[in-house]
C-alpha cells in the first residue's frame, strides 16, 4: 500500500462492504453516516443493502490507493 493519507481505510472498508454490507459498516468507516443509515434501511425494507455493499466492497478493493482516496476521502462520493 502506498503512503497515501486515507488509503489505510480502503482494505477495511472493502472487506466490511463485502462481508457486512447490509449493515452499512463500510459507509460508517468512511464517515458517511447518512448513507450508512440508508443502507441499513434498504437491507431491512427490501433486502438490497447487502448487494450494494458487495458491489461497493469490490469497487473499493479494485481501485488504486490514489483513486480510492481521491474518490471517497477527498471528494466524498457516497455511493458507488
C-alpha positions, -999 to +999 in steps of 0.1 A: +000+000+000+013+034-009+018+062+015-014+080+005-032+096+035-066+079+038-056+048+019-055+027+051-093+027+051-095+011+017-090-026+027-111-023+059-140-006+041-137-031+012-138-062+033-166-048+055-186-039+024-183-075+011-189-092+044-212-067+063-225-046+035-261-049+046-253-032+078-236-003+061-204-008+082-182+003+052-201+036+050-195+043+087-158+035+083-156+062+056-176+087+076-208+085+056-233+083+085-264+093+064-255+068+037-249+041+063-283+046+078-299+045+043-280+012+037-294-003+069-329+007+060-325-007+024-315-040+040-344-042+063-370-028+039-362-045+006-331-066+011-308-049-014-284-033+011-262-064+011-260-064-027-250-028-027-224-034+000-209-063-020-206-043-052-191-013-033-166-035-014-154-049-047-151-015-062-131-002-032-107-031-034-101-028-071-093+009-071-057+022-067-049+038-034-047+072-051-080+068-069-098+055-038-086+084-017-095+109-044-130+095-049-141+086-014-120+105+010-113+138-008-144+142-030-168+123-006-186+102-032-212+085-011-225+058-035-206+035-058 
